Amino acid sequence: MGQSMRSAVGLGLLATTLLAGGGAGADTRSACIAACEATAQACMRTAHDTYEACKPAARRACAPKPPAELTTCLTTTVKACSSTHSDQTGPCRTSFTSCYAACGPRPANQVDFWCELDADASSGSGKVYKEAFCPGTPGQAPVDQHISCMKLLAPGDPAIGFSLDCNPLR
């Protein structure tokens, strides 16, 4: 059984155990979601670390190439790094979504989000990644809940380049 499959099974068992142990109350649901989030964050961190290590390795592998081949080599190897990163982060998101769903229903008038930040490091080199569950506020319009979640994770320095996505959970 692969690592992501074991993680998904483990998440499902954890969610089921938490729900069975304390009913579907808000505290139990919150604890269940927190466990799902921690596991997903660890999974994503591993994928990001692998991706960040891949890029310099690609540059080192291409460095001895003649100038005429360097661009093609770098393009190919960095695309492979990106593809691997996507292949690794996708199952992390899927596992979180499945685990979240197993934690029980959210209030009818609330939209929850899974947010992902990819920002340039303030030091000027490297990236900063952050993933987080963002619970909506009951009764607030979904668009306002989305804006609130985006504000929570957006970098404070407007000069930092970043990508931020908050997707509603169903």
C-alpha positions in Angstrom: 0.0 0.0 0.0 1.4 3.4 -1.0 2.2 6.2 1.5 -0.7 8.4 0.3 -3.1 5.4 0.5 -2.0 4.6 4.0 -2.4 8.3 5.0 -5.9 8.4 3.5 -6.9 5.2 5.4 -5.4 6.6 8.6 -7.2 9.8 8.2 -10.5 8.0 7.6 -10.0 5.9 10.7 -9.0 8.9 12.8 -12.1 10.8 11.7 -14.4 7.8 12.3 -12.8 7.3 15.8 -13.3 10.9 16.7 -16.9 11.0 15.6 -17.8 7.7 17.3 -16.2 8.7 20.5 -18.0 12.0 21.1 -21.0 12.3 18.8 -21.2 14.9 16.1 -20.8 17.9 18.4 -18.9 21.1 17.4 -16.0 20.3 19.7 -15.6 16.8 18.3 -15.9 18.1 14.7 -13.4 20.8 15.4 -10.9 18.3 16.9 -11.5 16.0 13.9 -10.8 18.8 11.4 -7.7 19.9 13.3 -6.3 16.4 13.0 -7.1 16.4 9.3 -5.5 19.7 8.8 -2.3 18.7 10.7 -1.9 15.6 8.6 -2.5 17.5 5.4 0.0 20.2 6.3 2.6 17.6 7.1 1.9 16.0 3.7 2.1 19.3 1.9 5.3 20.3 3.7 7.0 17.1 2.6 5.9 17.8 -1.0 7.2 21.4 -0.8 10.5 20.3 0.7 11.0 17.8 -2.1 10.1 20.5 -4.7 12.5 23.0 -3.2 15.3 20.5 -3.2 14.6 19.4 -6.8 15.1 22.9 -8.3 18.8 23.3 -7.3 19.5 19.7 -8.1 18.1 20.4 -11.6 20.4 23.4 -12.0 23.4 21.4 -10.9 22.5 18.6 -13.3 22.3 21.1 -16.2 25.3 23.2 -15.3 27.8 21.1 -17.3 25.7 21.3 -20.4 27.0 23.5 -23.3 25.2 26.9 -23.5 23.2 25.8 -26.5 21.6 22.9 -24.5 21.3 24.7 -21.1 17.9 26.3 -21.6 16.3 23.1 -22.9 17.9 21.1 -20.0 16.6 23.6 -17.4 13.2 23.7 -18.9 12.8 20.0 -19.0 14.2 19.3 -15.5 12.3 22.2 -13.8 9.1 21.0 -15.5 9.7 17.6 -14.0 10.1 19.1 -10.6 6.8 21.0 -11.0 5.0 17.8 -12.2 6.3 15.8 -9.3 5.2 18.6 -6.9 1.7 18.5 -8.3 1.6 14.7 -8.2 2.6 14.9 -4.5 0.3 17.8 -3.4 -2.8 16.5 -5.1 -3.2 13.5 -2.8 -2.6 15.7 0.2 -5.6 17.9 -0.8 -7.7 14.9 -1.6 -6.9 13.2 1.8 -7.8 16.5 3.6 -11.1 16.8 1.7 -12.1 13.2 2.5 -11.1 13.5 6.1 -12.9 16.8 6.5 -16.1 15.3 5.0 -15.8 12.4 7.5 -15.8 14.9 10.4 -19.5 15.5 10.0 -21.7 18.2 8.4 -20.9 21.9 8.8 -23.7 24.3 9.8 -26.0 24.9 6.9 -25.3 28.7 6.8 -21.5 28.3 6.9 -18.9 27.8 4.1 -15.5 26.4 5.1 -12.4 26.8 3.0 -9.0 25.1 2.4 -6.4 27.8 1.6 -3.0 27.6 0.1 -0.4 30.3 0.0 2.8 30.2 -2.2 4.8 33.4 -1.5 8.2 34.7 -2.2 10.3 34.7 1.0 10.8 38.2 2.4 14.6 37.5 2.5 14.4 37.4 -1.3 15.4 33.8 -1.8 13.1 30.8 -1.8 9.4 30.3 -1.1 7.1 30.3 1.8 4.2 27.9 1.7 1.3 27.8 4.0 -1.9 25.7 4.0 -4.7 26.1 6.3 -8.3 25.2 7.0 -10.4 28.3 7.4 -13.8 27.9 8.9 -16.5 30.3 7.7 -18.6 32.5 10.0 -22.1 31.2 10.3 -24.6 33.5 8.7 -22.0 35.5 6.7 -22.4 35.6 2.9 -20.1 33.1 1.2 -18.2 35.8 -0.7 -17.5 37.6 2.6 -16.4 34.4 4.2 -14.0 33.9 1.3 -12.6 37.4 1.6 -12.1 36.9 5.3 -10.1 33.7 4.7 -8.0 35.4 2.0 -7.2 38.3 4.4 -6.0 35.9 7.1 -3.4 34.3 4.9 -2.3 37.2 2.6 1.3 38.4 3.3 1.5 41.7 5.1 4.1 43.1 2.8 2.5 44.1 -0.5 5.9 44.0 -2.3 6.1 40.2 -1.8 4.8 38.2 -4.8 2.4 35.5 -3.9 -0.3 33.2 -5.0 -3.2 32.6 -2.6 -6.2 30.3 -3.2 -9.1 29.5 -0.8 -11.4 26.9 -2.1 -14.8 26.1 -0.6 -15.2 22.7 1.0 -18.3 20.7 0.3 
